[in-house]
Amino acid sequence: MTDGDRRFPDLLRQAREEFSRRLAEAGTPRPPEPAEDAVLVAAATMVDSLHARLSGLAEALRPGLLELLGLTPAGPVAARAELLFRFDPAPDAGFEIPAGTEVTTVAGEPVFRTLAPVRVTGSEATVLAAHGRWVRDEPLGVSDGTAGQVFRLRHPPAGVAGAEPVVEVGTERGWERCPVRITAAGEVRFPAEGAGAVPPEGAIVRAGYWTGGGSAGNVAAGSLGVLRTRLPGVRVTVHHPAPAGGGRDAESTDDLWRRVPRLISGRDRAVTGADFERLARAAHPAVARAHCLPEPERAAVRVLLVAGPPAAVRSRPTVSDVTPSPETLAAVAARLEPHRPLAVGLHVSVPLFRQVTVSAKVIGQGRTGADTVRQAVEDQLYAYLNPLTWEFGRVVEAAAIKRLVLSVPGVYDLEEVRLQPDRLALGPAALPISGKHRVEVTGESGIG
């Protein structure tokens, strides 16, 4: 039992035991007399009351302590979903599904909006959407020309992988982006004196950001099929083949408080590569992997970041899905900078993603359908050549690909496996990523 767990019965028992122990040490062991016991009860009551008051004081001091540590609760994260738009007939050439197109469930909630405009080629188009809405060009106020200015968003921001908030300042040259820190409470904090650019006095400050999000967006496959935005001149249906994922509710102060011991353990040291990697992963929710690469000739370290793709494409990400945004790179660099040793330089960047394509002709077993075998082989190839799991510095070899394909259930033998390129020595700062693999099931073994 810890001090924080003790209550009046435990305190009174402890007081009586201590009183009896002291009497025994004095050579007069006996239980406490009624008057003595009354004093022990009063003492236990006073300590219990003091404990309750101190607990309340700790609650009151908690926000200030968190601010002193530079810790704020994480905001909500929006779920993402991959949607399939099917047109009948195919639209005219150049037709585009605009960003912000709304799709929802039969119940009307949650509402997802497409992240970017997509030009339709043929009769189908795959579109990424997020649970929430994009607030465009919200005016925040006018700069007073001082460092460390703080503005406030009208709505709580939500994190959306691949769609970072944008804060711009109006200048004579037009709108220019500014590196700022945005808290979960919606505060937009410009850098302190000497830590970054200061918007000039009289400049208008505006922001674009996502709001909404939360775990309510993690809906099952097939849930999103109601198109709320009219697309004129076309007949279209929306399909939702895979579950939406990645949505997370805003963190409460209590949740953050429980994380404090882990967050502050070793927070002032980034000595080993593991220290840099740990701090980099904790610096931004968009970071899925961090790899520290020593550069002794420059007396520096390079921290390579891999972004976490949305759940819908996690098994088959593209280069854009795993490439961190400039805002993410800047946020991680800002977090690492005060923790690095003074004599060590720091560079935060992105790995070199090398596309690898496999062409395979396999012989399937008699009782396994060709489509099933083809899908199983493709799934294994995409899972194997995935930058989220590949070990930095490992060579991609055709022999290993052949062993992988032969291990897939339903594959009896190989006619051909070609790897482009045949052997790829990636180097310490590169990772493979799957191209469009081509798997052909050419025959059946007759073995069931």
Summary of the structure (lengths in Angstrom):
residues: 448
radius of gyration: 29.8
end to end distance: 62.5
largest distance: 102.9
contacts: 1353
relative contact order: 0.11
helix: 29%
strand: 31%
